[in-house]
Amino acid sequence: MLQHDRLQQLLETHPRELVVRQVQRALSNLRAQVEAKADSALLDADIAKLPETIDHLLRKTVNPSLQRVINATGVVIHTNLGRSPLDPAAIDYLREITTGYCNIEYDLEAGERSHREAHIESVFEYITGHKVGAAVVNNNAAAVLLILETLASGGEVIVSRGELVEIGGSFRIPEILEKSGAKLREVGTTNKTRASDYARAVNENTRLILRVHPSNFHMVGFTERPELAELAALARQHGLPLVEDLGSGLISDNPVFSESEPTISAGLAAGVDVICFSGDKLLGATQAGVILGNPKWIKLIRANPLMRALRLDKTGYAILVHALYRYLRGEKEQLPTHRFLTIPLSELEARAQTLAKRISGCRSQVKEGFSLVGGGSAPDVKIPTIVVALEPPAKSSAEAMHRFLRRHEPPVVARIEENRLVLDLRTVWPDDDAAIAGAVDLFCRSSGS
């Protein structure tokens, strides 16, 4: 096998041991087919394609499986595709910060050690309008764990039964409470909880009141939930901190969202003592768990030994700092998440029409549709969009077309509706439109449309 021309070329560019291993792997697969008494015609075809198969196996081995993907699903914060894409300018800033040394924990004015949060506290004060302390860890689950372990370990945490949620990755609030060493005190019912329910539950073992954003679902109908200001007044009355797990990280009101999507600024204004949220959702930055609030409570959280185990590294800080300064300078539209959420329909329609004309191999239709925010944020919000719906060739299917696109270079992930492949350009960079057209056209022509 190694004498074959194709494999000789591979040996010129790859270590011999690696090529040999892929040859052995391909031959082993063929032997398994023989033992399973595979169809002889199929077996002959696989033998003929052996050099090509080995080349494919080798490329899969030497190329990282983590790769760039074109997101044509219309889900802006797509959890499986990396959530919020980063501002390209943030990468330049990241390179500047990380390729040498930086003052991550050093006060240049005083010439002495400082703390990481010094780089973000004043910025958060400006963009939220509230004086806050800050702590940042590697994700919001870690933020919840750190807050509860610091402020409530060994005591009780009051939570509404309607907020004992599970979000992606089997992250459950009751289980995090258990891991923190705090005890859960459930109040109210699934659909109705009142401030009086919280008040009756307060006792000498109560350490804090926890409010949890439902995240990826929305209850409607016969429901009731106390206002944050009511809970804040109750917490102050008993000298307890009111903690809000906001999750989505929406800084302030945005016309894209309904009033049901709470904001960080509103929470702080209502009297929340400690609030935490994700950095890679509506904030539009990197994965992080941001904790803001009353400096008295934040100081305790930062002093917890767990803080060192969970804190964000300098690369994450650099991206977070860059995003926050976009807000400070009134440039949040430069963050891809905000850009994708607010692309005008006229722009999407023009791109969709151009894309449809580029595809000659199968029938396409430009039509209205809906994009989603995603990432457990604003589950009831549907954003009007324009999509390109593709009919698969007669001898194929939408599933086969999607599988082909996912294996293309670069991979394209879309969605399927009524046996048609739907491409939503809201979540696609304009420079990638041509790549999508080429991949679809290639599939349609090769499938004999």
TORKOL-4160 file (C-alpha; in steps of 0.2 Angstrom, whole numbers, padded with zeros to 4 digits, m for minus):
449
<pt num="1" X="0000" Y="0000" Z="0000"/>
<pt num="2" X="0014" Y="0012" Z="0004"/>
<pt num="3" X="0021" Y="0011" Z="m0014"/>
<pt num="4" X="0005" Y="0018" Z="m0021"/>
<pt num="5" X="0007" Y="0035" Z="m0029"/>
<pt num="6" X="m0006" Y="0044" Z="m0018"/>
<pt num="7" X="0002" Y="0037" Z="m0002"/>
<pt num="8" X="0019" Y="0041" Z="m0008"/>
<pt num="9" X="0014" Y="0059" Z="m0009"/>
<pt num="10" X="0007" Y="0058" Z="0009"/>
<pt num="11" X="0023" Y="0051" Z="0015"/>
<pt num="12" X="0032" Y="0066" Z="0009"/>
<pt num="13" X="0021" Y="0078" Z="0020"/>
<pt num="14" X="0017" Y="0067" Z="0035"/>
<pt num="15" X="0027" Y="0056" Z="0047"/>
<pt num="16" X="0028" Y="0038" Z="0041"/>
<pt num="17" X="0021" Y="0031" Z="0057"/>
<pt num="18" X="0006" Y="0041" Z="0055"/>
<pt num="19" X="0002" Y="0036" Z="0037"/>
<pt num="20" X="0006" Y="0017" Z="0042"/>
<pt num="21" X="m0007" Y="0019" Z="0056"/>
<pt num="22" X="m0021" Y="0025" Z="0044"/>
<pt num="23" X="m0017" Y="0011" Z="0032"/>
<pt num="24" X="m0019" Y="m0002" Z="0045"/>
<pt num="25" X="m0035" Y="0006" Z="0051"/>
<pt num="26" X="m0042" Y="0006" Z="0033"/>
<pt num="27" X="m0037" Y="m0012" Z="0030"/>
<pt num="28" X="m0044" Y="m0017" Z="0047"/>
<pt num="29" X="m0061" Y="m0009" Z="0042"/>
<pt num="30" X="m0060" Y="m0019" Z="0025"/>
<pt num="31" X="m0057" Y="m0036" Z="0035"/>
<pt num="32" X="m0072" Y="m0032" Z="0046"/>
<pt num="33" X="m0083" Y="m0030" Z="0030"/>
<pt num="34" X="m0076" Y="m0047" Z="0023"/>
<pt num="35" X="m0080" Y="m0055" Z="0040"/>
<pt num="36" X="m0097" Y="m0048" Z="0039"/>
<pt num="37" X="m0100" Y="m0055" Z="0022"/>
<pt num="38" X="m0103" Y="m0038" Z="0014"/>
<pt num="39" X="m0109" Y="m0036" Z="m0004"/>
<pt num="40" X="m0095" Y="m0040" Z="m0015"/>
<pt num="41" X="m0098" Y="m0025" Z="m0027"/>
<pt num="42" X="m0098" Y="m0013" Z="m0012"/>
<pt num="43" X="m0082" Y="m0022" Z="m0006"/>
<pt num="44" X="m0074" Y="m0020" Z="m0023"/>
<pt num="45" X="m0078" Y="m0001" Z="m0023"/>
<pt num="46" X="m0071" Y="0001" Z="m0006"/>
<pt num="47" X="m0055" Y="m0008" Z="m0011"/>
<pt num="48" X="m0053" Y="0004" Z="m0026"/>
<pt num="49" X="m0056" Y="0019" Z="m0015"/>
<pt num="50" X="m0043" Y="0013" Z="m0002"/>
<pt num="51" X="m0030" Y="0026" Z="m0006"/>
<pt num="52" X="m0043" Y="0040" Z="m0006"/>
<pt num="53" X="m0050" Y="0033" Z="0011"/>
<pt num="54" X="m0033" Y="0033" Z="0019"/>
<pt num="55" X="m0030" Y="0051" Z="0013"/>
<pt num="56" X="m0047" Y="0056" Z="0021"/>
<pt num="57" X="m0043" Y="0047" Z="0037"/>
<pt num="58" X="m0026" Y="0055" Z="0038"/>
<pt num="59" X="m0033" Y="0073" Z="0035"/>
<pt num="60" X="m0046" Y="0070" Z="0049"/>
<pt num="61" X="m0032" Y="0064" Z="0061"/>
<pt num="62" X="m0020" Y="0079" Z="0058"/>
<pt num="63" X="m0033" Y="0093" Z="0057"/>
<pt num="64" X="m0041" Y="0099" Z="0073"/>
<pt num="65" X="m0059" Y="0093" Z="0075"/>
<pt num="66" X="m0063" Y="0110" Z="0082"/>
<pt num="67" X="m0066" Y="0121" Z="0067"/>
<pt num="68" X="m0075" Y="0137" Z="0061"/>
<pt num="69" X="m0093" Y="0134" Z="0056"/>
<pt num="70" X="m0105" Y="0144" Z="0046"/>
<pt num="71" X="m0121" Y="0146" Z="0056"/>
<pt num="72" X="m0136" Y="0147" Z="0044"/>
<pt num="73" X="m0148" Y="0142" Z="0058"/>
<pt num="74" X="m0154" Y="0159" Z="0062"/>
<pt num="75" X="m0151" Y="0156" Z="0081"/>
<pt num="76" X="m0140" Y="0170" Z="0086"/>
<pt num="77" X="m0133" Y="0164" Z="0102"/>
<pt num="78" X="m0131" Y="0145" Z="0097"/>
<pt num="79" X="m0125" Y="0135" Z="0112"/>
<pt num="80" X="m0119" Y="0121" Z="0102"/>
<pt num="81" X="m0110" Y="0133" Z="0090"/>
<pt num="82" X="m0100" Y="0143" Z="0102"/>
<pt num="83" X="m0113" Y="0155" Z="0108"/>
<pt num="84" X="m0109" Y="0173" Z="0104"/>
<pt num="85" X="m0096" Y="0176" Z="0091"/>
<pt num="86" X="m0082" Y="0188" Z="0095"/>
<pt num="87" X="m0079" Y="0205" Z="0089"/>
<pt num="88" X="m0065" Y="0204" Z="0076"/>
<pt num="89" X="m0057" Y="0219" Z="0084"/>
<pt num="90" X="m0056" Y="0210" Z="0101"/>
<pt num="91" X="m0044" Y="0197" Z="0093"/>
<pt num="92" X="m0032" Y="0211" Z="0089"/>
<pt num="93" X="m0033" Y="0218" Z="0107"/>
<pt num="94" X="m0031" Y="0200" Z="0114"/>
<pt num="95" X="m0015" Y="0198" Z="0103"/>
<pt num="96" X="m0008" Y="0214" Z="0110"/>
<pt num="97" X="m0012" Y="0209" Z="0128"/>
<pt num="98" X="m0007" Y="0191" Z="0128"/>
<pt num="99" X="0008" Y="0190" Z="0117"/>
<pt num="100" X="0019" Y="0199" Z="0130"/>
<pt num="101" X="0015" Y="0204" Z="0148"/>
<pt num="102" X="0001" Y="0215" Z="0154"/>
<pt num="103" X="m0005" Y="0223" Z="0170"/>
<pt num="104" X="m0018" Y="0210" Z="0174"/>
<pt num="105" X="m0015" Y="0211" Z="0193"/>
<pt num="106" X="m0004" Y="0227" Z="0194"/>
<pt num="107" X="m0008" Y="0245" Z="0198"/>
<pt num="108" X="0003" Y="0255" Z="0186"/>
<pt num="109" X="0000" Y="0271" Z="0196"/>
<pt num="110" X="0004" Y="0264" Z="0213"/>
<pt num="111" X="0017" Y="0252" Z="0207"/>
<pt num="112" X="0010" Y="0238" Z="0217"/>
<pt num="113" X="m0001" Y="0222" Z="0216"/>
<pt num="114" X="m0019" Y="0225" Z="0212"/>
<pt num="115" X="m0034" Y="0214" Z="0207"/>
<pt num="116" X="m0041" Y="0209" Z="0191"/>
<pt num="117" X="m0058" Y="0217" Z="0193"/>
<pt num="118" X="m0051" Y="0234" Z="0194"/>
<pt num="119" X="m0051" Y="0234" Z="0175"/>
<pt num="120" X="m0070" Y="0232" Z="0174"/>
<pt num="121" X="m0078" Y="0239" Z="0190"/>
<pt num="122" X="m0078" Y="0257" Z="0185"/>
<pt num="123" X="m0084" Y="0252" Z="0167"/>
<pt num="124" X="m0099" Y="0243" Z="0174"/>
<pt num="125" X="m0103" Y="0258" Z="0185"/>
<pt num="126" X="m0104" Y="0269" Z="0170"/>
<pt num="127" X="m0114" Y="0257" Z="0159"/>
<pt num="128" X="m0126" Y="0251" Z="0172"/>
<pt num="129" X="m0128" Y="0268" Z="0182"/>
<pt num="130" X="m0124" Y="0260" Z="0199"/>
<pt num="131" X="m0109" Y="0259" Z="0210"/>
<pt num="132" X="m0104" Y="0240" Z="0210"/>
<pt num="133" X="m0091" Y="0229" Z="0215"/>
<pt num="134" X="m0087" Y="0215" Z="0203"/>
<pt num="135" X="m0080" Y="0197" Z="0202"/>
<pt num="136" X="m0078" Y="0187" Z="0187"/>
<pt num="137" X="m0076" Y="0168" Z="0185"/>
<pt num="138" X="m0076" Y="0155" Z="0171"/>
<pt num="139" X="m0095" Y="0154" Z="0168"/>
<pt num="140" X="m0112" Y="0158" Z="0176"/>
<pt num="141" X="m0114" Y="0141" Z="0184"/>
<pt num="142" X="m0097" Y="0144" Z="0193"/>
<pt num="143" X="m0104" Y="0161" Z="0198"/>
<pt num="144" X="m0119" Y="0154" Z="0206"/>
<pt num="145" X="m0109" Y="0141" Z="0215"/>
<pt num="146" X="m0097" Y="0154" Z="0222"/>
<pt num="147" X="m0110" Y="0166" Z="0228"/>
<pt num="148" X="m0120" Y="0152" Z="0237"/>
<pt num="149" X="m0105" Y="0144" Z="0244"/>
<pt num="150" X="m0099" Y="0161" Z="0251"/>
<pt num="151" X="m0115" Y="0168" Z="0257"/>
<pt num="152" X="m0126" Y="0153" Z="0261"/>
<pt num="153" X="m0115" Y="0138" Z="0265"/>
<pt num="154" X="m0123" Y="0129" Z="0280"/>
<pt num="155" X="m0139" Y="0140" Z="0280"/>
<pt num="156" X="m0155" Y="0141" Z="0270"/>
<pt num="157" X="m0158" Y="0149" Z="0253"/>
<pt num="158" X="m0176" Y="0154" Z="0249"/>
<pt num="159" X="m0181" Y="0150" Z="0231"/>
<pt num="160" X="m0198" Y="0150" Z="0222"/>
<pt num="161" X="m0203" Y="0133" Z="0216"/>
<pt num="162" X="m0207" Y="0141" Z="0199"/>
<pt num="163" X="m0188" Y="0145" Z="0198"/>
<pt num="164" X="m0180" Y="0128" Z="0202"/>
<pt num="165" X="m0175" Y="0127" Z="0183"/>
<pt num="166" X="m0164" Y="0116" Z="0173"/>
<pt num="167" X="m0154" Y="0124" Z="0158"/>
<pt num="168" X="m0143" Y="0116" Z="0145"/>
<pt num="169" X="m0130" Y="0103" Z="0150"/>
<pt num="170" X="m0141" Y="0097" Z="0165"/>
<pt num="171" X="m0137" Y="0112" Z="0175"/>
<pt num="172" X="m0150" Y="0112" Z="0189"/>
<pt num="173" X="m0152" Y="0125" Z="0202"/>
<pt num="174" X="m0156" Y="0113" Z="0217"/>
<pt num="175" X="m0140" Y="0103" Z="0213"/>
<pt num="176" X="m0129" Y="0118" Z="0213"/>
<pt num="177" X="m0137" Y="0123" Z="0230"/>
<pt num="178" X="m0133" Y="0106" Z="0236"/>
<pt num="179" X="m0115" Y="0107" Z="0230"/>
<pt num="180" X="m0113" Y="0124" Z="0238"/>
<pt num="181" X="m0117" Y="0117" Z="0256"/>
<pt num="182" X="m0133" Y="0128" Z="0257"/>
<pt num="183" X="m0150" Y="0120" Z="0260"/>
<pt num="184" X="m0165" Y="0124" Z="0248"/>
<pt num="185" X="m0180" Y="0131" Z="0256"/>
<pt num="186" X="m0194" Y="0130" Z="0243"/>
<pt num="187" X="m0209" Y="0143" Z="0243"/>
<pt num="188" X="m0224" Y="0146" Z="0233"/>
<pt num="189" X="m0230" Y="0135" Z="0219"/>
<pt num="190" X="m0224" Y="0131" Z="0201"/>
<pt num="191" X="m0235" Y="0145" Z="0194"/>
<pt num="192" X="m0238" Y="0157" Z="0208"/>
<pt num="193" X="m0227" Y="0164" Z="0222"/>
<pt num="194" X="m0230" Y="0179" Z="0232"/>
<pt num="195" X="m0219" Y="0190" Z="0243"/>
<pt num="196" X="m0228" Y="0184" Z="0258"/>
<pt num="197" X="m0222" Y="0166" Z="0254"/>
<pt num="198" X="m0204" Y="0172" Z="0255"/>
<pt num="199" X="m0208" Y="0182" Z="0271"/>
<pt num="200" X="m0216" Y="0166" Z="0280"/>
<pt num="201" X="m0200" Y="0156" Z="0275"/>
<pt num="202" X="m0187" Y="0168" Z="0283"/>
<pt num="203" X="m0180" Y="0161" Z="0300"/>
<pt num="204" X="m0164" Y="0161" Z="0310"/>
<pt num="205" X="m0156" Y="0149" Z="0297"/>
<pt num="206" X="m0160" Y="0160" Z="0282"/>
<pt num="207" X="m0144" Y="0166" Z="0273"/>
<pt num="208" X="m0151" Y="0174" Z="0257"/>
<pt num="209" X="m0165" Y="0175" Z="0245"/>
<pt num="210" X="m0162" Y="0169" Z="0228"/>
<pt num="211" X="m0171" Y="0175" Z="0212"/>
<pt num="212" X="m0168" Y="0164" Z="0196"/>
<pt num="213" X="m0171" Y="0170" Z="0178"/>
<pt num="214" X="m0181" Y="0155" Z="0170"/>
<pt num="215" X="m0169" Y="0156" Z="0155"/>
<pt num="216" X="m0175" Y="0145" Z="0142"/>
<pt num="217" X="m0194" Y="0144" Z="0145"/>
<pt num="218" X="m0208" Y="0156" Z="0148"/>
<pt num="219" X="m0224" Y="0153" Z="0159"/>
<pt num="220" X="m0240" Y="0161" Z="0154"/>
<pt num="221" X="m0258" Y="0161" Z="0160"/>
<pt num="222" X="m0262" Y="0159" Z="0179"/>
<pt num="223" X="m0246" Y="0165" Z="0186"/>
<pt num="224" X="m0239" Y="0177" Z="0199"/>
<pt num="225" X="m0222" Y="0182" Z="0204"/>
<pt num="226" X="m0217" Y="0196" Z="0216"/>
<pt num="227" X="m0208" Y="0212" Z="0210"/>
<pt num="228" X="m0189" Y="0213" Z="0213"/>
<pt num="229" X="m0192" Y="0228" Z="0223"/>
<pt num="230" X="m0204" Y="0219" Z="0235"/>
<pt num="231" X="m0190" Y="0205" Z="0238"/>
<pt num="232" X="m0177" Y="0218" Z="0240"/>
<pt num="233" X="m0187" Y="0227" Z="0254"/>
<pt num="234" X="m0190" Y="0210" Z="0262"/>
<pt num="235" X="m0171" Y="0206" Z="0261"/>
<pt num="236" X="m0167" Y="0223" Z="0269"/>
<pt num="237" X="m0179" Y="0221" Z="0283"/>
<pt num="238" X="m0171" Y="0205" Z="0288"/>
<pt num="239" X="m0153" Y="0210" Z="0284"/>
<pt num="240" X="m0151" Y="0197" Z="0270"/>
<pt num="241" X="m0144" Y="0199" Z="0253"/>
<pt num="242" X="m0155" Y="0197" Z="0238"/>
<pt num="243" X="m0146" Y="0188" Z="0224"/>
<pt num="244" X="m0152" Y="0187" Z="0206"/>
<pt num="245" X="m0146" Y="0174" Z="0194"/>
<pt num="246" X="m0150" Y="0184" Z="0178"/>
<pt num="247" X="m0141" Y="0172" Z="0166"/>
<pt num="248" X="m0144" Y="0181" Z="0149"/>
<pt num="249" X="m0133" Y="0196" Z="0153"/>
<pt num="250" X="m0144" Y="0210" Z="0145"/>
<pt num="251" X="m0137" Y="0226" Z="0151"/>
<pt num="252" X="m0151" Y="0238" Z="0148"/>
<pt num="253" X="m0168" Y="0239" Z="0138"/>
<pt num="254" X="m0167" Y="0234" Z="0120"/>
<pt num="255" X="m0181" Y="0236" Z="0107"/>
<pt num="256" X="m0178" Y="0218" Z="0101"/>
<pt num="257" X="m0184" Y="0211" Z="0117"/>
<pt num="258" X="m0200" Y="0210" Z="0126"/>
<pt num="259" X="m0202" Y="0217" Z="0144"/>
<pt num="260" X="m0201" Y="0199" Z="0150"/>
<pt num="261" X="m0183" Y="0199" Z="0147"/>
<pt num="262" X="m0175" Y="0207" Z="0163"/>
<pt num="263" X="m0160" Y="0218" Z="0163"/>
<pt num="264" X="m0145" Y="0220" Z="0174"/>
<pt num="265" X="m0148" Y="0239" Z="0176"/>
<pt num="266" X="m0166" Y="0236" Z="0181"/>
<pt num="267" X="m0161" Y="0223" Z="0194"/>
<pt num="268" X="m0148" Y="0234" Z="0202"/>
<pt num="269" X="m0160" Y="0248" Z="0202"/>
<pt num="270" X="m0173" Y="0237" Z="0211"/>
<pt num="271" X="m0162" Y="0234" Z="0225"/>
<pt num="272" X="m0154" Y="0217" Z="0221"/>
<pt num="273" X="m0138" Y="0215" Z="0231"/>
<pt num="274" X="m0129" Y="0203" Z="0220"/>
<pt num="275" X="m0132" Y="0199" Z="0202"/>
<pt num="276" X="m0124" Y="0186" Z="0191"/>
<pt num="277" X="m0125" Y="0183" Z="0172"/>
<pt num="278" X="m0116" Y="0175" Z="0157"/>
<pt num="279" X="m0103" Y="0184" Z="0147"/>
<pt num="280" X="m0106" Y="0175" Z="0131"/>
<pt num="281" X="m0124" Y="0178" Z="0129"/>
<pt num="282" X="m0133" Y="0195" Z="0127"/>
<pt num="283" X="m0117" Y="0204" Z="0133"/>
<pt num="284" X="m0109" Y="0198" Z="0117"/>
<pt num="285" X="m0092" Y="0194" Z="0125"/>
<pt num="286" X="m0083" Y="0178" Z="0130"/>
<pt num="287" X="m0088" Y="0164" Z="0141"/>
<pt num="288" X="m0088" Y="0171" Z="0159"/>
<pt num="289" X="m0098" Y="0172" Z="0175"/>
<pt num="290" X="m0099" Y="0190" Z="0179"/>
<pt num="291" X="m0104" Y="0194" Z="0197"/>
<pt num="292" X="m0109" Y="0212" Z="0201"/>
<pt num="293" X="m0117" Y="0220" Z="0217"/>
<pt num="294" X="m0115" Y="0229" Z="0234"/>
<pt num="295" X="m0096" Y="0230" Z="0237"/>
<pt num="296" X="m0099" Y="0223" Z="0254"/>
<pt num="297" X="m0105" Y="0206" Z="0248"/>
<pt num="298" X="m0093" Y="0206" Z="0233"/>
<pt num="299" X="m0078" Y="0208" Z="0244"/>
<pt num="300" X="m0083" Y="0192" Z="0254"/>
<pt num="301" X="m0085" Y="0183" Z="0237"/>
<pt num="302" X="m0068" Y="0188" Z="0231"/>
<pt num="303" X="m0060" Y="0183" Z="0247"/>
<pt num="304" X="m0067" Y="0165" Z="0245"/>
<pt num="305" X="m0053" Y="0152" Z="0241"/>
<pt num="306" X="m0064" Y="0145" Z="0228"/>
<pt num="307" X="m0062" Y="0162" Z="0218"/>
<pt num="308" X="m0044" Y="0157" Z="0214"/>
<pt num="309" X="m0050" Y="0141" Z="0207"/>
<pt num="310" X="m0064" Y="0148" Z="0197"/>
<pt num="311" X="m0058" Y="0165" Z="0191"/>
<pt num="312" X="m0057" Y="0170" Z="0173"/>
<pt num="313" X="m0040" Y="0170" Z="0164"/>
<pt num="314" X="m0031" Y="0184" Z="0156"/>
<pt num="315" X="m0037" Y="0180" Z="0138"/>
<pt num="316" X="m0055" Y="0180" Z="0144"/>
<pt num="317" X="m0052" Y="0196" Z="0153"/>
<pt num="318" X="m0045" Y="0204" Z="0138"/>
<pt num="319" X="m0061" Y="0200" Z="0127"/>
<pt num="320" X="m0073" Y="0205" Z="0141"/>
<pt num="321" X="m0064" Y="0222" Z="0144"/>
<pt num="322" X="m0064" Y="0225" Z="0125"/>
<pt num="323" X="m0083" Y="0221" Z="0124"/>
<pt num="324" X="m0087" Y="0232" Z="0140"/>
<pt num="325" X="m0078" Y="0247" Z="0132"/>
<pt num="326" X="m0088" Y="0245" Z="0116"/>
<pt num="327" X="m0103" Y="0248" Z="0128"/>
<pt num="328" X="m0095" Y="0263" Z="0136"/>
<pt num="329" X="m0091" Y="0271" Z="0120"/>
<pt num="330" X="m0108" Y="0268" Z="0113"/>
<pt num="331" X="m0102" Y="0255" Z="0100"/>
<pt num="332" X="m0111" Y="0240" Z="0106"/>
<pt num="333" X="m0118" Y="0237" Z="0088"/>
<pt num="334" X="m0100" Y="0233" Z="0083"/>
<pt num="335" X="m0102" Y="0217" Z="0094"/>
<pt num="336" X="m0108" Y="0203" Z="0082"/>
<pt num="337" X="m0122" Y="0197" Z="0093"/>
<pt num="338" X="m0130" Y="0214" Z="0093"/>
<pt num="339" X="m0126" Y="0216" Z="0075"/>
<pt num="340" X="m0135" Y="0200" Z="0071"/>
<pt num="341" X="m0150" Y="0204" Z="0082"/>
<pt num="342" X="m0153" Y="0220" Z="0073"/>
<pt num="343" X="m0149" Y="0217" Z="0054"/>
<pt num="344" X="m0163" Y="0226" Z="0044"/>
<pt num="345" X="m0175" Y="0215" Z="0035"/>
<pt num="346" X="m0171" Y="0225" Z="0019"/>
<pt num="347" X="m0152" Y="0220" Z="0020"/>
<pt num="348" X="m0157" Y="0201" Z="0023"/>
<pt num="349" X="m0169" Y="0201" Z="0009"/>
<pt num="350" X="m0156" Y="0208" Z="m0003"/>
<pt num="351" X="m0143" Y="0195" Z="0002"/>
<pt num="352" X="m0156" Y="0181" Z="0001"/>
<pt num="353" X="m0161" Y="0186" Z="m0016"/>
<pt num="354" X="m0143" Y="0186" Z="m0022"/>
<pt num="355" X="m0139" Y="0169" Z="m0014"/>
<pt num="356" X="m0154" Y="0161" Z="m0022"/>
<pt num="357" X="m0148" Y="0167" Z="m0039"/>
<pt num="358" X="m0131" Y="0160" Z="m0036"/>
<pt num="359" X="m0139" Y="0143" Z="m0033"/>
<pt num="360" X="m0142" Y="0134" Z="m0050"/>
<pt num="361" X="m0143" Y="0116" Z="m0045"/>
<pt num="362" X="m0160" Y="0116" Z="m0036"/>
<pt num="363" X="m0175" Y="0126" Z="m0034"/>
<pt num="364" X="m0175" Y="0139" Z="m0020"/>
<pt num="365" X="m0188" Y="0151" Z="m0013"/>
<pt num="366" X="m0185" Y="0167" Z="m0003"/>
<pt num="367" X="m0198" Y="0170" Z="0010"/>
<pt num="368" X="m0201" Y="0177" Z="0027"/>
<pt num="369" X="m0197" Y="0168" Z="0043"/>
<pt num="370" X="m0191" Y="0170" Z="0061"/>
<pt num="371" X="m0174" Y="0170" Z="0069"/>
<pt num="372" X="m0171" Y="0165" Z="0088"/>
<pt num="373" X="m0161" Y="0174" Z="0101"/>
<pt num="374" X="m0155" Y="0157" Z="0108"/>
<pt num="375" X="m0143" Y="0153" Z="0122"/>
<pt num="376" X="m0158" Y="0152" Z="0135"/>
<pt num="377" X="m0161" Y="0170" Z="0132"/>
<pt num="378" X="m0178" Y="0178" Z="0128"/>
<pt num="379" X="m0187" Y="0161" Z="0123"/>
<pt num="380" X="m0203" Y="0170" Z="0118"/>
<pt num="381" X="m0195" Y="0182" Z="0106"/>
<pt num="382" X="m0196" Y="0178" Z="0088"/>
<pt num="383" X="m0186" Y="0190" Z="0077"/>
<pt num="384" X="m0193" Y="0193" Z="0059"/>
<pt num="385" X="m0181" Y="0187" Z="0046"/>
<pt num="386" X="m0179" Y="0182" Z="0027"/>
<pt num="387" X="m0174" Y="0165" Z="0023"/>
<pt num="388" X="m0169" Y="0154" Z="0008"/>
<pt num="389" X="m0179" Y="0138" Z="0007"/>
<pt num="390" X="m0171" Y="0125" Z="m0004"/>
<pt num="391" X="m0180" Y="0110" Z="m0011"/>
<pt num="392" X="m0168" Y="0094" Z="m0012"/>
<pt num="393" X="m0166" Y="0086" Z="m0029"/>
<pt num="394" X="m0178" Y="0072" Z="m0033"/>
<pt num="395" X="m0167" Y="0058" Z="m0029"/>
<pt num="396" X="m0161" Y="0066" Z="m0012"/>
<pt num="397" X="m0168" Y="0073" Z="0004"/>
<pt num="398" X="m0166" Y="0088" Z="0015"/>
<pt num="399" X="m0157" Y="0077" Z="0027"/>
<pt num="400" X="m0144" Y="0072" Z="0014"/>
<pt num="401" X="m0141" Y="0090" Z="0009"/>
<pt num="402" X="m0139" Y="0095" Z="0027"/>
<pt num="403" X="m0126" Y="0081" Z="0030"/>
<pt num="404" X="m0116" Y="0086" Z="0014"/>
<pt num="405" X="m0116" Y="0104" Z="0020"/>
<pt num="406" X="m0110" Y="0099" Z="0037"/>
<pt num="407" X="m0095" Y="0089" Z="0029"/>
<pt num="408" X="m0091" Y="0103" Z="0018"/>
<pt num="409" X="m0076" Y="0115" Z="0020"/>
<pt num="410" X="m0081" Y="0126" Z="0029"/>
<pt num="411" X="m0095" Y="0116" Z="0037"/>
<pt num="412" X="m0113" Y="0124" Z="0035"/>
<pt num="413" X="m0126" Y="0121" Z="0048"/>
<pt num="414" X="m0144" Y="0126" Z="0044"/>
<pt num="415" X="m0161" Y="0120" Z="0048"/>
<pt num="416" X="m0174" Y="0108" Z="0040"/>
<pt num="417" X="m0192" Y="0113" Z="0039"/>
<pt num="418" X="m0205" Y="0102" Z="0029"/>
<pt num="419" X="m0192" Y="0093" Z="0020"/>
<pt num="420" X="m0183" Y="0109" Z="0014"/>
<pt num="421" X="m0166" Y="0115" Z="0019"/>
<pt num="422" X="m0168" Y="0133" Z="0026"/>
<pt num="423" X="m0154" Y="0145" Z="0026"/>
<pt num="424" X="m0156" Y="0160" Z="0038"/>
<pt num="425" X="m0143" Y="0173" Z="0034"/>
<pt num="426" X="m0146" Y="0183" Z="0050"/>
<pt num="427" X="m0132" Y="0173" Z="0058"/>
<pt num="428" X="m0120" Y="0172" Z="0043"/>
<pt num="429" X="m0106" Y="0185" Z="0039"/>
<pt num="430" X="m0109" Y="0192" Z="0022"/>
<pt num="431" X="m0092" Y="0186" Z="0016"/>
<pt num="432" X="m0098" Y="0168" Z="0019"/>
<pt num="433" X="m0114" Y="0169" Z="0007"/>
<pt num="434" X="m0103" Y="0164" Z="m0008"/>
<pt num="435" X="m0096" Y="0149" Z="0001"/>
<pt num="436" X="m0114" Y="0143" Z="0006"/>
<pt num="437" X="m0120" Y="0145" Z="m0012"/>
<pt num="438" X="m0105" Y="0135" Z="m0019"/>
<pt num="439" X="m0108" Y="0121" Z="m0007"/>
<pt num="440" X="m0127" Y="0120" Z="m0010"/>
<pt num="441" X="m0124" Y="0121" Z="m0029"/>
<pt num="442" X="m0111" Y="0107" Z="m0028"/>
<pt num="443" X="m0123" Y="0096" Z="m0019"/>
<pt num="444" X="m0137" Y="0099" Z="m0030"/>
<pt num="445" X="m0127" Y="0096" Z="m0046"/>
<pt num="446" X="m0119" Y="0080" Z="m0040"/>
<pt num="447" X="m0136" Y="0073" Z="m0034"/>
<pt num="448" X="m0142" Y="0074" Z="m0052"/>
<pt num="449" X="m0155" Y="0088" Z="m0050"/>
